[in-house]
Amino acid sequence: MTTKRSRWKFLSLAAIAGIVSGAVFLATAELLALLVARDASPVLAVGSFVIDIVPQPFKEFAIATFGEYDKIALLAGLGLAVVIASAIAGVLQFVRPPLGVIALGIAGVLSIAAIVTRAGVTPLSFLPPVVGTVAGSVILILLSRRLHGWRDEGASDTKIDRRRFFVVAGIAGASAIIVGVTARAISMATSSVDAVRRALDLPAPRSTVTVPDRAELDIEGISPLFTPNADFYRVDTALTVPSIDPATWRLVIDGMVDQRVELSFDDLVAMGLDEYAITLTCVSNEVGGELVGNAKWLGVPIRDILSMAGPQSGADMVLSRSVDGYTASTPLSALTDDGLDAILAVAMNGEPLPLEHGFPVRMVVPGLYGYVSATKWLTELKVTTFAQDEAYWTPRGYSAEAPIKFSSRVDTPKIGKPVAAGRIPIAGVAWAQSVGIERVEVRIDEGEWMPATLSTPINEDTWVQWVMEWDATPGTHYVAVRAVNKNGDLQIEERAPIAPNGSSGWQRSLISVT
């Protein structure tokens, strides 16, 4: 009869057996995915499924807490969940077989469901999780049997079973780690188009952006006029960055059009490229947040592309689609307006689009939040109506149409960093895409609103920098900022949350002066 201590020992070993079996499941699936279906990784498919079903408040929390590392946090959480679930399966198989194998089977079924419902699924996409489930189940059964033989003290081959358990667990575990990591690394390396991107030679633009004198203020701590690509915010639903070869990329324009049009990358570039300066803003940007950036884009006007297809009367929306299935709903009027530089961009700040920012082609539309206009890895433009089609974020609590709420931000002094008394600059940026900023005002504590000095704007679609010199006195002070656009509208003072169509409010920062 086993003691209580012995029972816990065998339950712990059973949990280890489950973890090893789970690792074999995933490693086998990754290897098969590498060979027959690159997009059939169970972990990535389930992770993408989680992104799709997570309620909107949790998405906002993840973005606010982890920022651009939200995908890494999700993968880490999934990894922990896999370890716990696998351990439970191991214990179930040891205590009451075949419950552990059934649990692995359920995991396999869920993985298959997540994979076959993703965009770009292939006929063999179901195979990796199926074979992975079988391999994991075989290892779980073998290890569980060795444990049972070890536990039964009266059996003559107890020592043999104990030795076999550790041998099988060690070999299976080590093999799973080596095979799984290697398969994932090879998959990422061989599917990467970064080398193609670096070698891509785009033609010179027909026109370039003129940056006027005093467009950028020389103030320490202020956001640069153009946000470097490495620092530009990234918010999207892609768990892994899609790899698309420009040579095979195609854009389809269909729906309510006179004729369906299909363009290759060379077709698009041959239309002629122009340079545009446009500030993008994410709907998840909090008041005073950093999910906003300014860049030079090289691209083709979307109105020229849509005119080739001939949008029909009654259409009022274009549903853009990404290669990963993401969709955005953009008013047709915003894409056909001669006075609005809505473009399909192929380059950013003097180089081909970075992979994470939509290579080879993405949408850039001034004046609209990204979730309704800035589709990355673009593959389709469907001319339709808001009544007929719904985009990704609409059923998840966001408005179908979302013009940007113009705003202003304090960049320096930084909150939480004391400054010395004396004359110091208070500076930041303000944006009102498609309209422009008329003035920025700053208030110290409960004093009068004072005008800030603006940089010379590049155009109405980019942010402007601003600065106000302040004779700081020792103590703690509140600094508030607000903007007025060129239509004479005052920035909204009332605080509003991110959902359903963007935050609003005046930023009010606490500054400590020593």
Secondary structure, DSSP 8 states (H G I E B T S, - for coil): ---HHHHHHHHHHHHHHHHHHHHHHHHHHHHHHHHH-TT--HHHHHHHHHHHHS-HHHHHHHHHHHGGGHHHHHHHHHHHHHHHHHHHHHHHHHHSTTHHHHHHHHHHHHHHHHHHTSTT--TTTTHHHHHHHHHHHHHHHHHHHHHHHHH-TT-TTHHHHHHHHHHHHHHHHHHHHHHHHHHHHHHHHHH--HHHHHH------SS-----TTSS---TTS--SS--GGGS----S-SS-----TTT-EEEEEESBSS-EEEEHHHHHHT--EEEEEEEE-TT--TT-S-EEEEEEEEEEHHHHHHHH-B-TT--EEEEEETTS-EEEEEHHHHH-TTS--EEEEEETTEE--GGGTTT-EEE-TTB-GGGT--SSEEEEEEE-TTT---TTGGGT--S--B---EEEEEES-TT--B-SEEEEEEEEEE-TTT-EEEEEEEETTS--EE-EE---S-TTS-EEEEEEEEE-SEEEEEEEEEEETTS-B---S-B-STTT--B--EEEEEEE-
